[in-house]
C-alpha cells in the first residue's frame, strides 16, 4: 500500500462552524489530515466552514432555503440557475429537506472535469444520489455519524397530532435516499459501535462495509484552566434548543426540581433559543428564565472558559451517535453528567469513574445524577480527572485522522484491484 501523501476532495453539504457536528468535524478532521501531510480541498454549501489557512474552500452555494434569519423561505424564480437549483426547490415544495440531494448534484458537476486532481472523495454524510455518479469517477468514502432515522423516530413520537407527524415524515423523506446510497458506498466510516448497529438495522448497510473510526477533540485546546474559578451550582450543556433528540426539556425539568429544593442552580446553554419555541415556552412555564443563559457563535477558546467556569457539564440527550460535547467536557476536566442514550455509555465510560450516568428521557433520574455531582466535591474532582485521561487516550483528532487515512488507502486499493481484475 503506497504511503504517498493523498489529494483529498472533502464534501460537506452544510458546515456550520460552531453549532452541530458537521462543521466541527469538518474543521478538525481536515486540519488533522493536513497536519499529516495530505492535501485537502473542501467543497461545501452554506453555512460555510471555518478552515485551517492551508485548506482550500470551494463554495457550492445552495439556495440557502434554511438560513438562520428566514428559515423555510421560498426562492425567487431568478435564483434558479441550474438543474441542482430546480431539484432543490422542487423537493422543498413537497415539504422535504432538499439540501443533501441538491448538494450531491453540485458536487458531481464540480468534480466531473477535475477527476485527475484527486485520489479520493470523502463525503461527510450528504449521501445524495449524485454520490453514486461521483463513485463511478473516483474512489469514495463516507462518514455517517448516526442514522437520521433516529431523529425522525424521536420527533414523530413527540409530535402532538397526526398532521405534525405527517409533516415530519415528509421533511425526513431524504433519509430513504441516504439509505439507498449508503448501501452502495464501498466504505462507511462510523463513529461508534452503537452507530454501526443502528445503521445496519435502520438503513440496511452491510457491517462488512463499515469501519469504526472515533472522532476526537484537541486535548491541547480543551484542557483544565486553573486561572478560571468554577461557579458553584453552575451547569453547562450544548443543545439545539428544540431538537427532540438533545433532551433539553428533561434537563430543564431536572433543574426546576433542584431549584424547588432551594438549590441555586444556573444553566448556560451553548446553542440558540427559538423565541416562542417549545424550550422557550417551557423555560417560562417553569419560572427558569432568570437562571438560564443561551450563548451562540462563540469561539472554541470561549467554550473552554465556559467549561472551566462550570461545576458540572451535562449531556441530557435521548440519543447520540458519538457526542463531541461530551468528550470536550471530559477533556476540559469538567465532571460530566450524561445519559446512556445511543453511544453515550460507550463513549463516556463507567458510571462513577469517568462520568455520572442516568437513563435518557427521565428528568427525575437526571436530577438524581446532578445531586450526586453537586453534593460531592471529591467525586467531581475524581471524575473530571479520569474523564480527561480517558479522552486523551482514546479520542484525539490526530488518532482519528491516522485511522481515516488507513481507510482511504484501503478504498483506493480496492478500486485499483477491481480495475486490474476487470482488465484481465
Buried (B, 14 or more C-beta within 10 A) or exposed (E): EEEEBBBBBBBBBBBBBBBBBBBBBBBBBBBBBBEBEBBBBBBBBBBBBBBBEEBEBBEBEBBBBBEEEEEEEEBEEEEBEEEBBEBBBBBBEEBBBBBBBBBBBBBBBBBEEEEEEBBBBBBBBBBBBBBBBBBEBBBBBBBBBBBBBBBBBBBBEBBEEEEEBEBBBEBBBBBEBBBBBBBEBBBBBBBBEBBBBBBBEBBEBEEEBBBEBBBBBBBEBBBBBEEBEBBEBBBBBBBBBBBBBBBBBBBBBBBBBBBEEEBEBBBBBBBBBBEEEBBBEBBEEBEBEEBBBBBEEEEBEEBBBBBBBBBBBBBBBBBBBBBBBBBBBBBBBBBBBBBBBBBBBBBBBEBEEBBBBBEBBBBEBBBBBBBBBBEBEEBBEBBBBBBBBBBBEEBBBBBBBBBBBEBBBBBBEEBEEEEEEEEE
